Amino acid sequence: MLKPANKLIQGMAVLLIMPLCACAGNTESETQVSLNFDLQPLLNAQCVHCHFIESAQAGLILESGEAYSSLVNISSTQAPLKLIVPGMPDESYLMHKLRGTHLSVGGSGAQMPYGAEQSTGLAVDDLNLIQTWIEAGAPDN
């Protein structure tokens, strides 16, 4: 049987080690997608040339500092869906526009980014990045 002092030391050791064990398999901070650091550069490269404050196609502004409030929980002007539904990429019209499936959900217009139907559109990794962000609840980060 352990002496009271040894029980205290053992208990403290367990308290110190448990959080380390719990974090060892947790890669959330490593895999969390950031709107500002991961997605905004993609939006800047692929989307902002048509969706900027002075000439926002479909009323959608995707410039830094504007993208979140233009996308999340905002109704599409082209389909009976919201542009982004946090946690639900398949219910998010933006994903349909990027995948080229927008017509199947009652949408209109061309696949995005503009001209994507003639090319390969966004890279699979870019689509996955956006989908991961939406699945995570589309945080304003």
N, C-alpha and C positions, 0 to 999 in steps of 0.2 A: 504494500500500500504506500502511496506517495505521501510525503509530508506536506502540510499546507503550503509551505514556501515553494516546493517543487511543483505542486498543482498550479500555483499562480504562474510560475515560469512556463510550464507546459501550456497553460491556457493562453498566455500572452504570445507564445510562439505560434500557436494555431491561428490566433487572430492576425498575426503578421503575415503568415504564409498563405492563408486562404485567399485574400485579395489577389495575391500574385498568381495563384493557380487559376483563379477565375478569369484573370486578364490574359493568361497565356494563350488561350484559344480564341480570344476575342479580337477580331480584326476589323471591327466596325469602324474605328477611327482611320484604319488604313484603307478601307474600301468606301467610305462615305463620299458621295459625289457632292461637290460644292457648285452651286449656281455661279458664284462669282469667279472661282478659280478654275473650274473644269468646263462648265458649259458656256460661260460668256465668251471665252476665246473662240469657241466653235460658232456661236451666234455671230460674232464679229466677222469671222472669215466667210461664213456661208449665207448669212441672213440680213445683216444690218444694211447692206448696200440697197436693199429694197424696203426695209422696215426701219426707217429712221424718222426722227421727229418731224422733219420738214416735209417728208413724203411717205407717210406710213401706209403701205399697201394693206388693204382690208382693215385699216385702222389699227394695225398691229405695230407697236414700237418695241424693237428688240435691242435697243442700245443699253449699255451699262447703266444700271440704276432704274431702268424703265421696264425691263423684260418681265420681272416677276409680276408686277401689277397689271401687265398687259396679257399675261398668260394664265395664271392660276385662278381657277374658279370663274373664268370669264367665258361667257357664251360666245360661240363661234358665229360669225356673220354669214357663214356658208353652209352650216349643217346644224341639226338639232342636238348638238353636243356642246359641252364646254371644251375649251381649248386644252386645258389640263385639269384633270380630276386627281387630286393627291391620292396616291396609293393605287390608282386604277389606270394603268397605261392603255389598256384595251378600250377604255371608255373615254379616252382623251383624243380629241380630234387632231391635235398636233401630231400624234404618233401615226394616225391614219394618213395625214397629208405627207408625212415623211416616208412612210412605207408605200405610198401609192394606192392605198385601199380606201381612200376618202370617198369615192363614188359609191362604194358598197354600204356606207353608213348615211347616205343621203347628202353627201357633200357635193361641192362643185369646184370648178377651177382645175388647175394643174397640180401635179405632184410637186412638192417642195424638196429642196430648194429649186427655184425656177430653172427649168431646163433639165431637171433630174431625169425625166422620162427618156431623154435622148442619151443620157450618160448613165452612170451607175448610181446616181444619187449620193446620199451620205454613206460613208463607210460603215460597215456592220458594227465596228467598235464604237463609232459615234452614236449610232442608233441605240446600242446597248447602254451607253453612258446616259443618254437621255431617259431611257426606260428605267434604269436603275435609280435615277434621281426621282422620277415620278413614283416608283414603287416605294421609295423611302419616305413618301409623303410630300414630295416637292418642297423641301424646306427653303426658306429665304436665307440662304447662307452663302 
